[in-house]
């Protein structure tokens, strides 16, 4: 898409939005589709070649608008996360479409938000798992002993996420190639366990 096409098609999208707002009273307030409706309307695999704008624009009416009031956004997100999982070779346990799996994923708006969500999810899982074994421990007591790990090259969002999640962070020195080295991580985990801490999260961001 060159600059002229971008101007033309951008105006088409603006006109589409303006027409929708002008005639909003003629549209349904709630969607008239059932859960998983979108899977039969778009490909199961991510396209390897870009599609013409005309086709994408038609799909807005055909695929997205019937699920107005947000279900369409969730449906598309679920399918796109399955696309990504397949592209990077993750097992079926990571697919939303696998009925036997509790896996899946969501799209976050920033790397910092994604790091925070991942850490909070890991913290919750760790607290529940440990409390199931040691019911006399409160969530606050467990949280106070949790420790996360990252290298000294990690994104600043990792430290911020640990601060918000109220968990300790152990920063591991990287090797001469700026990598988080396995032996150094193993040693840090062993030391923390000896000191009564609970390792629960490793960030490679």
FIDRENKE-40583 format. One line per field, with one value per atom (N, C-alpha, C): residue number from 0; atom name; x, y, z. Coordinates in pm, 1 decimal. Example, Ala and Ser with C-alpha at 12.3 -4.5 7.8 and 13.67 -1.06 7.14 Angstrom:
<drenses>
k 0; 0; 0; 1; 1; 1
a N; CA; C; N; CA; C
east 1319.0; 1230.0; 1320.0; 1285.0; 1367.0; 1290.0
north -569.0; -450.0; -330.0; -225.0; -106.0; 3.0
up 780.0; 780.0; 780.0; 708.0; 714.0; 787.0
</drenses>
This chain:
<drenses>
k 0; 0; 0; 1; 1; 1; 2; 2; 2; 3; 3; 3; 4; 4; 4; 5; 5; 5; 6; 6; 6; 7; 7; 7; 8; 8; 8; 9; 9; 9; 10; 10; 10; 11; 11; 11; 12; 12; 12; 13; 13; 13; 14; 14; 14; 15; 15; 15; 16; 16; 16; 17; 17; 17; 18; 18; 18; 19; 19; 19; 20; 20; 20; 21; 21; 21; 22; 22; 22; 23; 23; 23; 24; 24; 24; 25; 25; 25; 26; 26; 26; 27; 27; 27; 28; 28; 28; 29; 29; 29; 30; 30; 30; 31; 31; 31; 32; 32; 32; 33; 33; 33; 34; 34; 34; 35; 35; 35; 36; 36; 36; 37; 37; 37; 38; 38; 38; 39; 39; 39; 40; 40; 40; 41; 41; 41; 42; 42; 42; 43; 43; 43; 44; 44; 44; 45; 45; 45; 46; 46; 46; 47; 47; 47; 48; 48; 48; 49; 49; 49; 50; 50; 50; 51; 51; 51; 52; 52; 52; 53; 53; 53; 54; 54; 54; 55; 55; 55; 56; 56; 56; 57; 57; 57; 58; 58; 58; 59; 59; 59; 60; 60; 60; 61; 61; 61; 62; 62; 62; 63; 63; 63; 64; 64; 64; 65; 65; 65; 66; 66; 66; 67; 67; 67; 68; 68; 68; 69; 69; 69; 70; 70; 70; 71; 71; 71; 72; 72; 72; 73; 73; 73; 74; 74; 74; 75; 75; 75; 76; 76; 76; 77; 77; 77; 78; 78; 78; 79; 79; 79; 80; 80; 80; 81; 81; 81; 82; 82; 82; 83; 83; 83; 84; 84; 84; 85; 85; 85; 86; 86; 86; 87; 87; 87; 88; 88; 88; 89; 89; 89; 90; 90; 90; 91; 91; 91; 92; 92; 92; 93; 93; 93; 94; 94; 94; 95; 95; 95; 96; 96; 96; 97; 97; 97; 98; 98; 98; 99; 99; 99; 100; 100; 100; 101; 101; 101; 102; 102; 102; 103; 103; 103; 104; 104; 104; 105; 105; 105; 106; 106; 106; 107; 107; 107; 108; 108; 108; 109; 109; 109; 110; 110; 110; 111; 111; 111; 112; 112; 112; 113; 113; 113; 114; 114; 114; 115; 115; 115; 116; 116; 116; 117; 117; 117; 118; 118; 118; 119; 119; 119; 120; 120; 120; 121; 121; 121; 122; 122; 122; 123; 123; 123; 124; 124; 124; 125; 125; 125; 126; 126; 126; 127; 127; 127; 128; 128; 128; 129; 129; 129; 130; 130; 130; 131; 131; 131; 132; 132; 132; 133; 133; 133; 134; 134; 134; 135; 135; 135; 136; 136; 136; 137; 137; 137; 138; 138; 138; 139; 139; 139; 140; 140; 140; 141; 141; 141; 142; 142; 142; 143; 143; 143; 144; 144; 144; 145; 145; 145; 146; 146; 146; 147; 147; 147; 148; 148; 148; 149; 149; 149; 150; 150; 150; 151; 151; 151; 152; 152; 152; 153; 153; 153; 154; 154; 154; 155; 155; 155; 156; 156; 156; 157; 157; 157; 158; 158; 158; 159; 159; 159; 160; 160; 160; 161; 161; 161; 162; 162; 162; 163; 163; 163; 164; 164; 164; 165; 165; 165; 166; 166; 166; 167; 167; 167; 168; 168; 168; 169; 169; 169; 170; 170; 170; 171; 171; 171; 172; 172; 172; 173; 173; 173; 174; 174; 174; 175; 175; 175; 176; 176; 176; 177; 177; 177; 178; 178; 178; 179; 179; 179; 180; 180; 180; 181; 181; 181; 182; 182; 182; 183; 183; 183; 184; 184; 184; 185; 185; 185; 186; 186; 186; 187; 187; 187; 188; 188; 188; 189; 189; 189; 190; 190; 190; 191; 191; 191; 192; 192; 192; 193; 193; 193; 194; 194; 194; 195; 195; 195; 196; 196; 196; 197; 197; 197; 198; 198; 198; 199; 199; 199; 200; 200; 200; 201; 201; 201; 202; 202; 202; 203; 203; 203; 204; 204; 204
a N; CA; C; N; CA; C; N; CA; C; N; CA; C; N; CA; C; N; CA; C; N; CA; C; N; CA; C; N; CA; C; N; CA; C; N; CA; C; N; CA; C; N; CA; C; N; CA; C; N; CA; C; N; CA; C; N; CA; C; N; CA; C; N; CA; C; N; CA; C; N; CA; C; N; CA; C; N; CA; C; N; CA; C; N; CA; C; N; CA; C; N; CA; C; N; CA; C; N; CA; C; N; CA; C; N; CA; C; N; CA; C; N; CA; C; N; CA; C; N; CA; C; N; CA; C; N; CA; C; N; CA; C; N; CA; C; N; CA; C; N; CA; C; N; CA; C; N; CA; C; N; CA; C; N; CA; C; N; CA; C; N; CA; C; N; CA; C; N; CA; C; N; CA; C; N; CA; C; N; CA; C; N; CA; C; N; CA; C; N; CA; C; N; CA; C; N; CA; C; N; CA; C; N; CA; C; N; CA; C; N; CA; C; N; CA; C; N; CA; C; N; CA; C; N; CA; C; N; CA; C; N; CA; C; N; CA; C; N; CA; C; N; CA; C; N; CA; C; N; CA; C; N; CA; C; N; CA; C; N; CA; C; N; CA; C; N; CA; C; N; CA; C; N; CA; C; N; CA; C; N; CA; C; N; CA; C; N; CA; C; N; CA; C; N; CA; C; N; CA; C; N; CA; C; N; CA; C; N; CA; C; N; CA; C; N; CA; C; N; CA; C; N; CA; C; N; CA; C; N; CA; C; N; CA; C; N; CA; C; N; CA; C; N; CA; C; N; CA; C; N; CA; C; N; CA; C; N; CA; C; N; CA; C; N; CA; C; N; CA; C; N; CA; C; N; CA; C; N; CA; C; N; CA; C; N; CA; C; N; CA; C; N; CA; C; N; CA; C; N; CA; C; N; CA; C; N; CA; C; N; CA; C; N; CA; C; N; CA; C; N; CA; C; N; CA; C; N; CA; C; N; CA; C; N; CA; C; N; CA; C; N; CA; C; N; CA; C; N; CA; C; N; CA; C; N; CA; C; N; CA; C; N; CA; C; N; CA; C; N; CA; C; N; CA; C; N; CA; C; N; CA; C; N; CA; C; N; CA; C; N; CA; C; N; CA; C; N; CA; C; N; CA; C; N; CA; C; N; CA; C; N; CA; C; N; CA; C; N; CA; C; N; CA; C; N; CA; C; N; CA; C; N; CA; C; N; CA; C; N; CA; C; N; CA; C; N; CA; C; N; CA; C; N; CA; C; N; CA; C; N; CA; C; N; CA; C; N; CA; C; N; CA; C; N; CA; C; N; CA; C; N; CA; C; N; CA; C; N; CA; C; N; CA; C; N; CA; C; N; CA; C; N; CA; C; N; CA; C; N; CA; C; N; CA; C; N; CA; C; N; CA; C; N; CA; C; N; CA; C; N; CA; C; N; CA; C; N; CA; C; N; CA; C; N; CA; C; N; CA; C; N; CA; C; N; CA; C; N; CA; C; N; CA; C; N; CA; C; N; CA; C; N; CA; C; N; CA; C; N; CA; C; N; CA; C; N; CA; C; N; CA; C; N; CA; C; N; CA; C; N; CA; C; N; CA; C; N; CA; C; N; CA; C; N; CA; C
east 85.3; 0.0; 88.9; 77.0; 155.9; 79.5; 140.3; 82.1; -54.0; -66.8; -194.6; -305.4; -272.4; -370.9; -409.5; -308.9; -335.2; -432.6; -412.6; -504.6; -646.2; -657.0; -787.5; -859.6; -787.6; -852.4; -873.8; -787.3; -811.5; -940.2; -964.9; -1089.2; -1210.0; -1195.4; -1305.1; -1342.3; -1240.2; -1266.6; -1333.8; -1289.8; -1353.3; -1499.3; -1524.9; -1662.9; -1747.1; -1687.7; -1759.1; -1800.8; -1707.6; -1736.8; -1843.3; -1829.8; -1926.7; -2065.7; -2073.3; -2202.8; -2264.0; -2179.3; -2229.1; -2288.9; -2217.7; -2266.8; -2393.5; -2400.6; -2519.2; -2642.4; -2621.8; -2734.4; -2734.1; -2673.4; -2655.5; -2788.2; -2895.5; -3024.7; -3081.5; -3026.6; -3076.8; -3005.3; -2901.2; -2822.5; -2870.5; -2842.9; -2877.3; -2796.8; -2859.0; -2788.7; -2701.2; -2750.4; -2675.7; -2645.6; -2540.9; -2505.9; -2608.2; -2615.3; -2706.9; -2629.5; -2512.9; -2428.7; -2405.3; -2365.3; -2337.3; -2186.3; -2144.6; -2000.7; -1934.1; -1813.9; -1733.2; -1785.8; -1874.7; -1931.0; -1824.4; -1715.9; -1619.2; -1529.8; -1515.2; -1422.2; -1457.0; -1584.5; -1625.0; -1615.1; -1583.8; -1583.3; -1444.1; -1341.4; -1204.9; -1115.3; -998.2; -907.8; -857.5; -829.6; -775.3; -627.3; -561.0; -418.6; -399.5; -296.8; -266.5; -228.7; -278.4; -242.7; -93.9; -33.0; 108.7; 128.8; 25.1; 30.4; -75.5; -40.1; -135.6; -255.0; -370.6; -491.8; -517.7; -587.1; -624.4; -713.4; -699.7; -780.3; -929.3; -969.4; -1111.1; -1166.5; -1088.4; -1133.2; -1141.9; -1042.6; -1041.9; -1160.5; -1185.6; -1295.4; -1429.7; -1446.6; -1570.0; -1585.9; -1473.1; -1479.2; -1524.5; -1504.4; -1552.6; -1703.9; -1773.0; -1919.2; -1959.3; -1887.9; -1926.2; -1892.1; -1777.7; -1726.3; -1736.8; -1699.2; -1687.9; -1821.0; -1891.6; -2010.8; -2122.8; -2142.7; -2246.1; -2218.6; -2093.1; -2058.2; -2028.8; -2102.2; -2081.4; -2105.3; -2061.5; -2066.7; -1960.7; -1850.3; -1727.5; -1710.5; -1813.3; -1783.4; -1692.3; -1705.9; -1621.2; -1474.3; -1446.4; -1307.6; -1247.6; -1323.3; -1275.9; -1259.8; -1357.1; -1350.3; -1225.0; -1199.0; -1083.8; -953.4; -949.5; -830.7; -799.7; -901.1; -883.3; -825.6; -880.7; -833.9; -690.8; -661.4; -526.4; -422.7; -458.6; -365.2; -339.5; -440.5; -418.6; -327.0; -346.6; -256.4; -111.5; -89.9; 45.5; 103.8; 24.6; 72.7; 116.4; 39.0; 73.6; 198.9; 210.8; 325.6; 457.5; 456.4; 581.7; 596.0; 505.5; 520.8; 485.7; 398.4; 356.8; 265.7; 267.1; 179.0; 32.0; -55.4; -199.4; -251.7; -177.5; -220.2; -229.4; -167.5; -168.5; -277.8; -360.6; -461.9; -596.3; -660.3; -797.9; -890.6; -862.2; -952.3; -945.3; -849.4; -838.3; -930.6; -1039.3; -1139.8; -1084.3; -975.8; -917.6; -813.3; -794.7; -688.5; -744.4; -670.9; -703.6; -613.4; -545.8; -450.5; -515.5; -432.5; -479.8; -395.9; -436.3; -361.8; -447.3; -394.8; -463.6; -362.4; -411.6; -326.5; -328.5; -212.2; -201.8; -159.1; -181.1; -154.7; -7.3; 70.3; 212.7; 291.2; 423.8; 510.3; 504.2; 497.4; 490.9; 363.9; 252.5; 126.1; 130.0; 187.8; 197.2; 283.1; 394.1; 480.7; 406.8; 333.8; 259.2; 152.0; 76.0; -30.3; 28.3; 139.8; 203.2; 249.9; 308.8; 357.3; 242.4; 136.1; 22.2; -44.4; -51.5; -109.1; -21.9; 110.1; 201.9; 196.2; 184.9; 174.4; 49.1; -63.3; -189.6; -181.7; -123.9; -112.2; -22.9; 87.6; 180.4; 114.9; 43.9; -22.8; -126.2; -207.2; -310.3; -247.3; -140.9; -75.0; -13.7; 52.1; 117.9; 16.1; -88.7; -190.6; -266.0; -277.3; -342.5; -262.3; -130.9; -44.9; -29.6; -26.0; -2.4; -112.6; -226.8; -345.5; -330.0; -234.5; -215.8; -146.1; -90.6; -25.4; -127.2; -124.6; -215.1; -156.7; -240.8; -188.3; -80.3; -97.8; 0.9; 135.5; 131.2; 256.2; 328.7; 252.5; 313.0; 369.5; 291.1; 333.8; 465.2; 481.0; 601.3; 726.2; 707.7; 823.3; 848.1; 762.7; 780.1; 897.6; 969.9; 1081.8; 1081.0; 1099.6; 1107.3; 1252.0; 1281.0; 1417.9; 1419.7; 1525.0; 1550.5; 1699.4; 1746.4; 1887.3; 1905.9; 2030.9; 2058.6; 2036.9; 1996.5; 1963.5; 1812.3; 1734.9; 1589.0; 1528.1; 1412.7; 1336.9; 1295.1; 1289.7; 1254.2; 1115.2; 1030.0; 894.0; 892.5; 997.6; 1001.7; 1012.5; 1103.1; 1118.8; 992.1; 930.4; 806.9; 694.7; 685.3; 581.2; 599.3; 723.5; 750.2; 715.8; 743.0; 709.6; 558.6; 483.6; 337.5; 283.2; 343.3; 296.9; 346.0; 429.6; 481.3; 559.3; 640.6; 724.4; 871.1; 957.6; 1101.2; 1150.9; 1256.6; 1316.7; 1465.6; 1511.9; 1654.4; 1708.0; 1801.3; 1858.0; 1987.7; 1989.8; 2102.2; 2198.8; 2329.4; 2425.6; 2426.2; 2430.0; 2433.7; 2576.7; 2589.2; 2722.5; 2784.2; 2899.1; 2968.9; 2895.7; 2790.0; 2706.5; 2571.0; 2565.5; 2446.3; 2325.7; 2350.6; 2244.3; 2220.3; 2097.6; 2066.8; 2117.0; 2223.7; 2291.0; 2226.6; 2204.4; 2131.0; 2192.5; 2323.2; 2388.3; 2373.0; 2385.6; 2370.7; 2228.8; 2130.8; 1991.1; 1967.1; 2019.2; 2002.6; 2063.5; 2180.7; 2246.3; 2164.8; 2110.4; 2030.1; 1903.6; 1839.7; 1718.2; 1749.2; 1858.2; 1895.6; 1923.9; 1993.8; 2024.6; 1897.4; 1804.8; 1680.0; 1596.1; 1592.7; 1518.4; 1577.2; 1709.8; 1775.3; 1739.5; 1707.9; 1671.7; 1521.3; 1446.5; 1303.0; 1217.1; 1275.4; 1197.5; 1136.9; 1041.6; 968.0; 985.6; 1073.2; 1086.7; 957.4; 913.2; 785.9; 781.8; 882.4; 869.4; 1007.3; 1028.3; 1151.9; 1114.1; 1166.7; 1139.5; 1260.8; 1235.8; 1344.0; 1325.3; 1239.5; 1211.5; 1332.2
north -119.2; 0.0; 124.3; 205.3; 328.0; 442.8; 561.2; 674.8; 715.0; 711.8; 750.7; 651.9; 522.6; 421.0; 437.0; 467.5; 484.7; 600.2; 711.3; 825.0; 786.1; 720.3; 682.0; 585.2; 483.1; 380.7; 427.3; 517.4; 577.6; 659.0; 732.0; 809.1; 715.5; 600.7; 503.6; 459.7; 439.2; 396.1; 507.3; 631.7; 745.4; 757.7; 742.6; 748.8; 636.8; 519.9; 405.9; 436.8; 492.2; 525.7; 635.2; 737.6; 847.7; 798.2; 711.7; 656.1; 572.7; 497.6; 415.5; 504.3; 610.4; 699.7; 772.8; 808.6; 877.7; 788.3; 660.0; 565.9; 466.9; 507.4; 412.6; 357.2; 435.5; 390.5; 272.7; 247.5; 135.8; 4.8; 10.5; -109.7; -176.6; -304.7; -378.9; -326.7; -330.7; -290.1; -403.9; -525.6; -643.0; -730.6; -812.1; -895.9; -1006.6; -1054.7; -1164.5; -1289.0; -1308.0; -1423.4; -1505.8; -1630.8; -1720.6; -1729.9; -1770.6; -1786.3; -1874.8; -1838.7; -1910.5; -1894.7; -1797.7; -1779.4; -1747.8; -1683.7; -1632.8; -1740.9; -1852.9; -1956.3; -2007.8; -2010.9; -2060.6; -1953.7; -1830.7; -1720.0; -1678.5; -1714.9; -1679.4; -1802.2; -1792.2; -1906.8; -1952.7; -2083.6; -2138.9; -2106.7; -2078.2; -2045.3; -1898.9; -1836.8; -1698.2; -1690.0; -1590.1; -1576.9; -1546.4; -1608.5; -1583.6; -1467.5; -1434.8; -1322.1; -1219.5; -1092.8; -988.0; -988.7; -948.6; -943.9; -801.1; -786.4; -651.4; -583.1; -451.1; -375.2; -398.2; -412.9; -432.3; -554.9; -663.5; -785.6; -765.2; -696.5; -670.7; -582.6; -481.1; -389.2; -462.2; -554.9; -633.5; -720.3; -770.4; -855.8; -779.5; -648.6; -570.3; -584.6; -573.1; -589.8; -736.0; -825.2; -966.7; -1040.0; -1005.1; -1082.0; -1006.1; -878.8; -803.1; -744.4; -674.8; -602.0; -690.0; -813.6; -896.4; -921.8; -909.9; -929.6; -798.9; -694.3; -564.2; -574.6; -474.7; -471.3; -561.6; -580.2; -644.4; -794.0; -877.5; -1019.4; -1042.0; -960.4; -977.8; -955.1; -857.8; -831.8; -952.3; -1010.4; -1127.9; -1246.6; -1267.3; -1378.9; -1367.3; -1248.0; -1228.4; -1246.5; -1197.4; -1212.3; -1359.5; -1438.6; -1581.5; -1651.3; -1621.4; -1685.1; -1642.4; -1514.1; -1465.7; -1525.2; -1547.9; -1610.7; -1755.6; -1824.1; -1959.3; -1955.1; -1854.4; -1837.6; -1826.8; -1741.2; -1718.0; -1845.1; -1915.3; -2038.3; -2140.2; -2151.4; -2246.0; -2201.4; -2071.7; -2020.6; -2045.1; -2035.4; -2054.2; -2195.6; -2284.8; -2426.8; -2469.8; -2396.5; -2438.3; -2560.4; -2646.7; -2764.1; -2724.6; -2819.9; -2792.1; -2746.8; -2774.0; -2730.5; -2578.9; -2508.2; -2362.0; -2302.8; -2386.8; -2337.9; -2317.3; -2205.5; -2184.0; -2288.7; -2327.7; -2417.7; -2561.8; -2594.4; -2729.8; -2742.6; -2817.3; -2828.5; -2895.1; -2970.9; -3041.3; -2956.7; -2834.2; -2750.8; -2631.7; -2591.1; -2466.7; -2354.5; -2378.2; -2281.8; -2169.9; -2093.4; -1979.2; -1857.5; -1744.4; -1622.2; -1500.9; -1385.6; -1259.1; -1159.7; -1059.4; -954.6; -835.4; -797.5; -681.3; -559.4; -442.0; -319.2; -280.3; -321.9; -287.6; -404.0; -401.1; -502.8; -495.0; -373.7; -357.6; -419.6; -396.5; -454.3; -606.4; -658.9; -803.6; -865.6; -801.1; -850.8; -853.2; -746.7; -739.6; -847.6; -864.3; -964.9; -1104.7; -1133.3; -1264.4; -1288.6; -1186.4; -1202.4; -1221.3; -1143.9; -1157.4; -1293.8; -1344.0; -1477.2; -1584.3; -1571.7; -1668.1; -1660.2; -1539.3; -1521.8; -1588.6; -1568.1; -1627.9; -1779.9; -1834.3; -1979.9; -2034.5; -1965.4; -2011.0; -2007.5; -1900.4; -1889.6; -2000.1; -2023.5; -2128.5; -2266.2; -2292.1; -2423.3; -2447.8; -2347.7; -2364.5; -2370.1; -2289.8; -2290.6; -2423.2; -2489.2; -2620.3; -2723.4; -2706.2; -2798.5; -2756.0; -2625.4; -2572.6; -2472.0; -2522.7; -2438.9; -2338.7; -2361.5; -2269.9; -2140.0; -2137.9; -2016.8; -1925.8; -1799.6; -1704.1; -1660.9; -1610.8; -1560.1; -1453.5; -1367.8; -1262.0; -1320.6; -1425.9; -1489.3; -1552.8; -1618.6; -1681.8; -1575.3; -1471.0; -1364.0; -1301.7; -1288.9; -1228.8; -1312.4; -1440.0; -1528.7; -1559.8; -1510.2; -1535.7; -1455.2; -1515.3; -1446.3; -1474.7; -1368.5; -1377.4; -1356.0; -1393.4; -1385.4; -1321.8; -1245.8; -1193.5; -1164.3; -1136.1; -1100.8; -950.6; -910.4; -766.5; -691.4; -764.0; -702.1; -692.4; -732.0; -738.4; -599.2; -597.0; -473.3; -418.0; -287.5; -224.2; -263.4; -310.4; -348.5; -465.9; -549.3; -664.8; -617.2; -524.3; -471.0; -398.7; -323.8; -252.9; -350.7; -459.6; -558.9; -623.3; -653.2; -711.7; -613.1; -486.4; -383.2; -377.4; -377.0; -372.2; -500.1; -614.1; -742.5; -773.5; -684.6; -700.0; -829.5; -863.2; -982.8; -943.3; -1025.8; -1001.5; -1031.7; -962.9; -985.2; -1010.2; -1121.5; -1153.2; -1127.9; -1036.0; -1000.5; -1078.8; -1162.4; -1251.6; -1185.7; -1181.8; -1125.1; -1204.9; -1135.1; -1202.3; -1245.0; -1335.6; -1380.2; -1280.8; -1317.7; -1223.3; -1197.4; -1275.9; -1252.4; -1193.1; -1140.7; -1072.7; -1166.1; -1293.7; -1392.9; -1427.5; -1466.9; -1523.0; -1666.4; -1692.5; -1822.3; -1920.7; -2043.2; -2142.6; -2174.4; -2195.7; -2232.9; -2123.3; -1998.9; -1887.4; -1882.3; -1910.2; -1911.4; -2024.9; -2143.2; -2259.1; -2230.6; -2170.2; -2138.5; -2038.0; -1937.2; -1836.1; -1897.8; -1985.6; -2051.9; -2138.6; -2215.4; -2302.8; -2221.2; -2109.2; -2023.4; -1967.1; -1922.4; -1865.6; -1971.6; -2092.0; -2200.3; -2229.0; -2229.1; -2252.7; -2144.3; -2025.2; -1913.6; -1902.8; -2006.9; -2010.7; -1935.5; -1891.2; -1821.2; -1920.4; -1872.3; -1958.3; -1904.4; -1964.8; -1923.4; -1953.3; -1858.2; -1881.2; -1824.6; -1747.7; -1674.9; -1640.4; -1670.7; -1631.4; -1551.9; -1432.2; -1349.2; -1349.8; -1370.3; -1364.6; -1244.8; -1150.6; -1031.5; -939.7
up 0.0; 0.0; 0.0; -104.2; -109.0; -41.4; -40.6; 31.9; -24.5; -156.7; -217.5; -181.2; -184.2; -145.7; 0.8; 83.6; 226.4; 250.1; 179.3; 192.6; 150.5; 36.4; -17.6; 76.5; 121.7; 203.1; 346.4; 392.3; 522.5; 522.1; 412.1; 400.2; 394.9; 328.9; 325.6; 467.3; 550.2; 687.2; 766.6; 746.7; 814.6; 772.1; 642.1; 592.6; 652.1; 664.9; 723.2; 867.1; 944.4; 1084.1; 1091.5; 1007.4; 1008.0; 969.6; 868.3; 827.4; 939.1; 1008.5; 1119.4; 1228.6; 1264.6; 1369.7; 1326.3; 1199.4; 1147.8; 1153.8; 1128.2; 1122.1; 1237.9; 1349.0; 1459.1; 1510.9; 1498.9; 1550.4; 1470.8; 1352.9; 1271.2; 1301.4; 1383.0; 1411.9; 1540.5; 1551.8; 1672.7; 1791.3; 1909.0; 2030.4; 2080.8; 2069.2; 2113.9; 1992.2; 1999.1; 1884.2; 1862.2; 1739.5; 1708.0; 1666.1; 1726.4; 1694.9; 1821.0; 1801.5; 1913.1; 1935.2; 2054.8; 2080.1; 1975.0; 1938.0; 1837.9; 1695.6; 1673.4; 1539.3; 1434.9; 1477.2; 1380.9; 1320.7; 1389.5; 1342.5; 1203.7; 1172.2; 1040.5; 931.5; 970.9; 875.1; 829.5; 906.3; 865.2; 873.3; 814.1; 803.6; 940.0; 949.9; 1073.4; 1089.4; 979.1; 981.8; 942.2; 996.7; 960.5; 813.0; 741.4; 599.7; 583.1; 484.7; 458.2; 361.2; 287.3; 194.7; 234.8; 222.9; 255.5; 161.0; 212.1; 130.2; 83.1; -29.3; -74.1; 29.3; 38.6; 133.5; 110.7; -13.9; -44.4; 27.4; 30.6; 98.5; 249.1; 303.0; 447.8; 485.7; 403.5; 431.6; 428.5; 333.9; 327.4; 452.0; 504.0; 623.0; 746.9; 748.4; 862.6; 874.6; 762.4; 762.6; 779.3; 711.9; 709.0; 838.2; 898.5; 1012.0; 1143.8; 1142.6; 1267.6; 1313.8; 1226.3; 1268.1; 1324.7; 1279.4; 1343.8; 1492.0; 1532.2; 1673.0; 1742.3; 1709.4; 1773.3; 1923.5; 1997.7; 2144.7; 2206.2; 2134.4; 2182.9; 2159.2; 2150.7; 2125.4; 2005.9; 1902.1; 1783.5; 1817.2; 1903.1; 1941.2; 2012.1; 2103.4; 2175.9; 2083.0; 1995.1; 1900.4; 1813.0; 1761.4; 1674.1; 1751.0; 1873.0; 1956.5; 1980.1; 2012.2; 2038.3; 1915.3; 1798.7; 1675.6; 1643.8; 1660.9; 1631.0; 1725.9; 1851.4; 1944.1; 1905.5; 1853.5; 1800.9; 1678.8; 1593.5; 1478.5; 1526.7; 1626.2; 1676.0; 1736.8; 1817.4; 1880.8; 1776.4; 1669.8; 1563.0; 1488.2; 1462.6; 1386.9; 1459.1; 1592.6; 1666.7; 1720.0; 1677.6; 1707.1; 1847.9; 1916.3; 2049.9; 2040.7; 2141.9; 2139.9; 2151.6; 2122.7; 2122.6; 2258.3; 2364.9; 2498.4; 2508.5; 2415.3; 2417.5; 2329.6; 2270.2; 2177.3; 2245.3; 2216.9; 2261.7; 2201.5; 2078.7; 2005.8; 2053.4; 2138.2; 2192.9; 2313.6; 2297.9; 2404.4; 2529.7; 2516.1; 2630.3; 2703.1; 2658.9; 2713.6; 2789.5; 2891.6; 2962.4; 2913.2; 2802.1; 2749.6; 2672.0; 2606.7; 2530.2; 2560.6; 2509.3; 2533.5; 2507.5; 2543.4; 2518.4; 2462.5; 2393.9; 2338.5; 2433.7; 2482.9; 2570.7; 2489.7; 2545.3; 2470.1; 2467.6; 2568.9; 2573.6; 2632.1; 2612.7; 2672.6; 2825.1; 2878.8; 3024.4; 3081.1; 3013.2; 3058.5; 3049.2; 2940.8; 2924.0; 3033.7; 3067.7; 3174.2; 3307.1; 3337.0; 3462.4; 3469.2; 3361.6; 3360.7; 3379.1; 3310.2; 3322.8; 3466.0; 3527.4; 3663.9; 3762.3; 3747.7; 3839.0; 3824.4; 3701.1; 3679.3; 3743.5; 3727.0; 3787.9; 3940.1; 3993.0; 4138.6; 4193.0; 4124.9; 4169.0; 4166.4; 4058.6; 4047.8; 4158.4; 4186.6; 4290.3; 4428.2; 4457.9; 4587.8; 4604.6; 4502.8; 4511.1; 4527.4; 4452.7; 4458.0; 4595.1; 4650.8; 4780.2; 4892.9; 4883.5; 4988.4; 4991.1; 4875.9; 4872.0; 4951.0; 4956.6; 5031.6; 5177.4; 5199.5; 5334.1; 5366.7; 5405.1; 5424.5; 5538.8; 5627.4; 5740.2; 5698.2; 5577.5; 5528.9; 5461.2; 5494.6; 5430.1; 5295.5; 5205.6; 5078.3; 5097.6; 5198.0; 5221.8; 5264.8; 5347.2; 5390.6; 5272.1; 5186.3; 5068.2; 4975.2; 4952.2; 4861.7; 4908.5; 5038.5; 5093.2; 5073.3; 5037.8; 5017.4; 4869.8; 4783.0; 4640.1; 4584.5; 4491.5; 4428.6; 4278.3; 4201.8; 4055.5; 4012.4; 3888.7; 3837.2; 3698.3; 3673.8; 3539.4; 3529.1; 3408.7; 3392.3; 3411.0; 3420.7; 3434.0; 3302.4; 3198.4; 3070.0; 3048.2; 3146.5; 3130.2; 3112.7; 3050.2; 3031.6; 3168.0; 3178.6; 3306.5; 3355.0; 3264.1; 3303.0; 3399.5; 3396.7; 3486.8; 3631.5; 3656.1; 3791.7; 3836.9; 3745.8; 3780.8; 3813.5; 3737.6; 3762.4; 3899.5; 3935.1; 4067.0; 4178.3; 4155.3; 4253.5; 4274.0; 4164.9; 4174.9; 4237.2; 4201.4; 4254.1; 4394.1; 4450.6; 4587.3; 4604.5; 4502.2; 4511.5; 4496.6; 4553.6; 4544.5; 4403.2; 4363.6; 4232.5; 4249.6; 4195.5; 4195.3; 4054.4; 4043.3; 3912.7; 3892.5; 3788.4; 3763.3; 3664.7; 3697.5; 3602.1; 3471.4; 3360.1; 3230.1; 3197.0; 3098.2; 3058.3; 2959.9; 2902.4; 2814.9; 2683.7; 2657.3; 2539.7; 2578.1; 2701.5; 2753.3; 2763.8; 2794.8; 2807.1; 2953.4; 2983.7; 3115.2; 3114.2; 3187.9; 3181.8; 3278.5; 3230.2; 3307.7; 3442.3; 3446.3; 3572.3; 3677.4; 3635.4; 3730.0; 3785.0; 3700.1; 3744.1; 3842.2; 3812.0; 3900.6; 4037.6; 4039.8; 4166.8; 4247.8; 4180.9; 4250.4; 4308.1; 4232.2; 4280.4; 4401.6; 4394.8; 4506.4; 4632.5; 4616.5; 4731.7; 4793.4; 4710.3; 4762.0; 4832.1; 4778.2; 4844.0; 4981.4; 4991.2; 5120.2; 5221.1; 5171.9; 5259.8; 5282.4; 5242.1; 5268.5; 5169.8; 5060.2; 4958.4; 4859.1; 4781.3; 4688.2; 4546.1; 4466.2; 4325.9; 4249.6; 4166.5; 4097.4; 3955.9; 3915.4; 3788.6; 3734.8; 3606.8; 3538.5; 3414.5; 3403.2; 3285.8; 3193.9; 3065.4; 2966.9; 2874.6; 2916.0; 2834.9; 2831.7
</drenses>
